[in-house]
Each structure stands twice: as C-alpha cells, then as structure tokens.
C-alpha cells in the first residue's frame, strides 16, 4: 500500500523533471557557436544549399518554436536524426544502450563486490593497518584519470604481456558477431552455443570492465567505511556495547543499519559512472552509447546529444527509483516517514 | 648547584616557546595525510613557478630529427611525435594545472558561498528553487555536463575555468547551506539580529566565519577535480589543444603511440597528473579529518 502511494508520487515527479531536462539540453546545445549546418554541408556548399539544409533541419525557425516542435516530436517518440550516423536517434540510442549497460553493470558489480567488504572491514579495523592500506589505495583510485587507467591497461596487458586483445571493439574482427538478442555479444553468443564468439567477447570485456570496477571501487570503499563508522558511533550501537552483546551480534547490528545507505550510495555511483564508462568506451572503441554521446558532443550533432542526455537522465531516474524501492523494502522505517 | 639553577631559566625560556618547526612537526603528526599532500602540491608549485629555469628545452620546439626518442641522458623523459622534449612539457604542464584549478575553485567559492549563506539563512521560495536546480544537476554525470557546455560554448581556457567553477559552486552551495541551517537559530546569530545588524553583516561577518570550514576543506578536493576534468577535456580534444604542454593534451598525443610501445609520451604526463591530483585529494582528506575529529576521515 505504502509502496503504491510512493510509486505514484515518484512517477508524478518524473514529468516536470523530464520536461526540465528536455528544456535544459535543448538550450544547452544551442548556446554556443557550434553550427551543425556548416558541418553537414561541408566547405563547398553554396549559400542556397546551406539555407536549404537549415530549412530541412527546422533551424530557420525561432528558438521557442523549435523547442515546441521538438517537444511534440519527442512525445511521439521521434528524437530526430543523427547526421553522423544518418539514422533516427531513438534507433541509435536503443541499439547502443545495452552495449554500455553491459560494461557498466559488470564493472560496478565487481567494483562493489570488492569495495563494500573492504570498506566494512576498514571500518571495523579502524586506524589499524588494514584501514590505512585500504584508504591509501582508495585515495590512489580517486586520483587516477579514467582514460589514463585504460591506456595503462592496454599498454601493460596488450603490448607488454600480450594477454589481452587490442582495445578495438567488443569482439575480434575474425569472429562473426552473433545475431542480436540482448545486445550483449557474450550472452548472445552463449545463447546460440557459439563458444568461440563468447570467448572472444569475454576477452574484449575484461579490460574495460576492470577499469570501470577499479574506478568505481574507490568511492564505494570510502563511503562504505564512512557509513559503517557513522553507524558504529550511534547511540544504539553504544547501547548494544553497553549491554555486553557479543562481537558477532554487534557486527550484525552494524551491517543491518549500514546496508540501506550503502545501497543508496552504490546506486548514485552507478549513475555517475556513465561518464566514466563513456571515457572507457572512447579508449577501447567500445561503440556503446557513451562513445556515441561523446562523439555527438564533440562534433555538434544536436539531435544525438539531446537523445543521449535524455537517455542518461532517464537511466538515472530509473536507477534512483529502483534504489528507493529497494530501500523501502529493506527498511520499513522509511515507509513510515515518507 | 646554585649556578645551575640560575642558568636554567634561559634554557627553559627558549624551549617553551614553540618554533615554526614545532608547528610544522605538530601539524605533520596530527595529519600525515595532509602533510604528504602539501609536499606533493608544493613540489608541483615549485615546478610551475620555476618552470622557465627548470626546463632543459623549449616545451613547444619542434625537432624533426628527434621524433619519438626513448628516454636517454639527453632527453630524460624522451621526446614526442613532434620531437618535443617530454620532460620540459611535463614541467610546464604544472602551470596549466594550477592556472585552471586555482581560478576555478576561487570562482566556485565566490559564487557558491554567498548563495549558500543566503539560501540557508533565509529559506523560503528561493531556497526551494535553488535546491531543486541542484537536484536536477545531479541527474547528469559531471564530466558529460562540463563536456557538453565546453563543446557548445567553444574550447577555450576561459570557458573551461568558468564551467568547472560553476559546477563547483553548486557543491559549495550545498555544504555552506547545510552549515548555516544548523547555525541560524543559535544564540550568536539571534543576538546579532537583535542588535540591529543588517542582513549582509549577519551573513558575512557572523555566519561566514562559522560556516566556511567545510567548504575550505572541500576546496582542495574540488581543486583535484578541476585538474582532472580539465585534463579529461583536453584528452578528448575539447578544451586545450595539442601541442600546448598541458598534461591531458599530452596524454592524448601519447595515446596514439602507447600501443606501439612508445610509452614515455603519455605515461610521464599521466604520472604527473596522478601525483598532482593525489596531492590535492590527500590535503582535502587530511583537512576534513582535522575538522571532524569525531569521525576520523572518510566521511563527506
């Protein structure tokens, strides 16, 4: 019951938020000097040709009218055409989203599986050797630029050791990609029983996923530790200590009370990591939504940038929603207060 | 015996007054993390200040005879694909790191702190609007946001600084506002109001000194972020362009040759970037520890 009210309230909030995001990205791509018409038409275009392209794109209309038309199109599921790929933006975004999701989910999952236990242990071993070492490593993880980590990985594991394939795409050029079912080459290859394809896809996945995992682990470990420490300094844990409970019971109390804030943090991390994943995709020529978005931004592909940012915002909102529902299910106290 | 007693006060008097060195040692003991951070930042600050005297070569001098030379006694860090000396370029790059981080964080503080003070103290509609805008900004990953704005506004050093500063401001608003919320009904503020202080005096004379600490500690971390983001923009080819001796732009150039084994072009500026960002992060972490002795480190 509480869940249903909560869901209705949250979904109602989506509407103004999405409208704001559409407005924001629409004006964002138009504030500066980038003019896609010149880029599309090329250097040899005549003034008449440029005017014609401008008219085709609707860029000769006043900006409020342009926004109105854009809004109507979006509601009909038309995000415009990308002039780089020459395809509808919606198609591009839907095609590429699973590719990015594969990278993002594996990376964050592995990162969290390592970082959460490390952060918890660091909190329990507060100021002891394990804590100091793990905090130092986490600080280093905070300071390594994403793309540099990717390059370093390629240099060590591809060039020096020869263990990894070159960072060019999601599957070896020698292997025919499997027919698209989920969009993940690994899963799709396994579905049709193509072990060679699956192995190639897995090999291509390892380094980029490792990069995302490393970049995500540092903040997750740091915040898990902080959350657990905060819980340990709370009155109820002090009370548990005072009643003389055995250490295992104390650990259980701390874990139960830290799990929802940790879950919330991992969720926010997941949305923030889209930026990280885009850079990793750029370095490894991954060809997902992130690389698509970066290219669109760099080359001034208005419709594609809008579509990309809209997809990011939607993804973030959905992740926040799922996390909130999980928190609600794990911790009934939030249901009472909300 | 008497003689010894008479001599004693001189010695004691000298040792009781702490010297500058004692302060430094005391600080280093209280926060080794912040101290290591300061040493790293100090090192790069020296590189930036004395760059013209430290650089063995002109950082942008093209030398077609010495393209992609491996590190040697002549070129300690090797040369890049233009034959430019990588060591000289790494040293000069420190100037760009400071030249972006310092004004960007300063801009962030100048915009963010007054807004945080005002919205936290006054509340009401403006506070509500500002906080909703902050919430909406959270939906976008900061790298994508800064990239999109710089790409749209044009790739200049000025635009990079402004974008980073404005995004920083959003964070400082949050921190200062939270502090002010906790302070606004305290006795010293209420007596300040009762004495007839105008709003600006309440905000800047009474509240500011009590609410600024968190933002100051965080500004080192934001500086680290500024160095990282600006380098990322340059790496992507937006922002500062090669052959400018900026670390991110140098990594971009190095990326082309790293998988052919010419690692020195990209690795050295990358290591410099990591150390600089690490120094700022360590300083920020250490300062936060010092400000919050109850919960030692980690928490933000």
Interface residues (C-beta under 8 A of the other chain):
Chain A: X17 X20 X21 X24 X25 X28 X29 X30 X31 X32 X33 X34 X126 X127 X135 X139 X140 X142 X143 X144 X145 X146 X147 X148 X151 X152 X154 X155 X158 X159 X166 X167 X222 X223 X225 X226 X229 X230 X233 X268 X271 X272 X273 X274 X275 X276 X278 X279 X282 X283 X293 X294 X297 X298 X300 X305 X309 X312 X313 X316 X317
Chain B: X136 X138 X139 X140 X141 X142 X143 X144 X147 X148 X149 X151 X152 X153 X154 X224 X228 X231 X232 X235 X236 X237 X238 X248 X251 X254 X255 X258 X259 X260 X261 X263 X266 X267 X270 X273 X274 X277 X278 X281 X282 X285 X294 X295 X296 X297 X298 X299 X300
